[in-house]
Amino acid sequence: MADSSDNPESVYIKAMLARTLDNRQLAARLFRKLFSELPVQLAEIETAIFDGQLILAQKEVHKLHGAFGFCGFSALESLAGDLENALLAEDLDKAKTALPPLAQAMNAFFALQESILKKLPSP
């Protein structure tokens, strides 16, 4: 049986706590902010890419890439980096290929919202 620390929510919580020096209140605030803002950002990125607005998409993906790096979410950071690189190269086809894995990973992260927030202090 897998250790509970191997659960996806535990991996995210450990990464965030490492970044916040084990400040659980701050980690909870940052998670709430991410869960509030990231779905909107993802929708904006998807729209920009499919409308061919590469500069707008790149700016939004750059923010995501930085946020994931700050939080220590290496898998999400890597996927955002792949998409950002495609956009920087102005390769729309590659961007359209890089977007689904990032969106899928982000949606999996969003699905963990309740279980992550239950393990952290309430506001």
C-alpha positions as CSV (number, residue, x, y, z in Angstrom):
1,M,0.0,0.0,0.0
2,A,1.3,3.4,-0.9
3,D,2.3,5.9,1.8
4,S,-0.3,8.7,2.1
5,S,2.6,11.1,1.5
6,D,2.6,9.8,-2.1
7,N,-1.0,11.0,-2.7
8,P,-1.1,13.8,-5.3
9,E,-2.6,16.3,-2.7
10,S,0.2,15.5,-0.3
11,V,2.9,16.1,-2.9
12,Y,1.4,19.5,-3.7
13,I,1.0,20.4,0.0
14,K,4.6,19.4,0.8
15,A,5.9,21.5,-2.1
16,M,3.9,24.5,-1.0
17,L,4.9,24.1,2.6
18,A,8.6,23.9,1.6
19,R,8.1,27.2,-0.2
20,T,6.3,28.8,2.7
21,L,8.7,27.5,5.3
22,D,6.0,25.3,6.8
23,N,3.6,28.3,7.3
24,R,0.3,26.4,6.9
25,Q,-1.8,29.6,7.0
26,L,0.2,31.1,4.1
27,A,0.1,27.9,2.2
28,A,-3.7,27.7,2.5
29,R,-4.0,31.3,1.3
30,L,-1.8,30.6,-1.7
31,F,-3.7,27.4,-2.6
32,R,-7.1,29.3,-2.4
33,K,-5.7,32.0,-4.7
34,L,-4.4,29.4,-7.1
35,F,-7.7,27.6,-7.2
36,S,-9.5,30.9,-7.7
37,E,-7.3,32.3,-10.5
38,L,-5.8,29.4,-12.4
39,P,-9.1,28.2,-14.1
40,V,-9.6,31.7,-15.4
41,Q,-6.0,31.8,-16.7
42,L,-6.3,28.4,-18.3
43,A,-9.5,29.5,-20.2
44,E,-7.8,32.7,-21.3
45,I,-4.8,30.8,-22.6
46,E,-6.9,28.3,-24.5
47,T,-8.9,31.1,-26.1
48,A,-5.8,33.1,-27.0
49,I,-4.1,30.0,-28.6
50,F,-7.2,29.0,-30.6
51,D,-7.7,32.6,-31.7
52,G,-4.1,32.8,-32.8
53,Q,-3.2,35.5,-30.3
54,L,0.3,34.1,-29.5
55,I,1.6,37.1,-27.6
56,L,-1.3,37.2,-25.3
57,A,-1.1,33.4,-24.7
58,Q,2.7,33.7,-24.1
59,K,2.2,36.4,-21.5
60,E,-0.4,34.3,-19.6
61,V,1.6,31.1,-19.9
62,H,4.7,32.9,-18.6
63,K,2.7,33.9,-15.4
64,L,1.6,30.2,-15.0
65,H,5.1,28.9,-15.5
66,G,6.4,31.3,-12.9
67,A,3.6,30.5,-10.4
68,F,4.2,26.8,-10.7
69,G,7.9,27.3,-10.3
70,F,7.4,29.5,-7.2
71,C,5.1,26.9,-5.7
72,G,7.5,24.0,-6.4
73,F,5.0,22.2,-8.6
74,S,7.7,20.8,-10.9
75,A,5.4,18.7,-13.2
76,L,3.1,21.6,-13.9
77,E,6.1,23.9,-14.3
78,S,7.6,21.6,-16.9
79,L,4.3,21.4,-18.9
80,A,3.9,25.2,-18.7
81,G,7.5,25.6,-19.8
82,D,6.9,23.4,-22.9
83,L,3.9,25.5,-23.9
84,E,5.8,28.7,-23.2
85,N,8.7,27.6,-25.4
86,A,6.4,26.7,-28.2
87,L,4.7,30.2,-28.0
88,L,8.1,31.9,-27.8
89,A,9.1,30.1,-31.0
90,E,5.8,31.3,-32.5
91,D,5.0,27.7,-33.3
92,L,1.2,27.5,-33.1
93,D,1.0,23.9,-34.1
94,K,3.4,22.9,-31.3
95,A,1.5,25.2,-28.9
96,K,-1.7,23.4,-29.8
97,T,0.0,20.1,-29.1
98,A,1.5,21.3,-25.8
99,L,-1.7,22.8,-24.4
100,P,-3.8,19.6,-23.8
101,P,-1.2,17.9,-21.4
102,L,-1.0,21.1,-19.4
103,A,-4.8,21.6,-19.3
104,Q,-5.2,17.9,-18.3
105,A,-2.6,18.3,-15.5
106,M,-4.2,21.6,-14.3
107,N,-7.7,20.0,-14.3
108,A,-6.3,17.1,-12.2
109,F,-4.9,19.7,-9.8
110,F,-8.2,21.6,-9.6
111,A,-9.9,18.3,-8.8
112,L,-7.8,18.1,-5.6
113,Q,-9.0,21.4,-4.3
114,E,-11.3,20.1,-1.6
115,S,-8.9,17.4,-0.4
116,I,-6.0,19.9,-0.3
117,L,-7.9,22.6,1.5
118,K,-9.3,20.2,4.1
119,K,-5.8,19.4,5.2
120,L,-4.9,23.1,5.7
121,P,-6.3,25.8,8.1
122,S,-9.5,27.6,7.1
123,P,-9.5,31.3,6.6
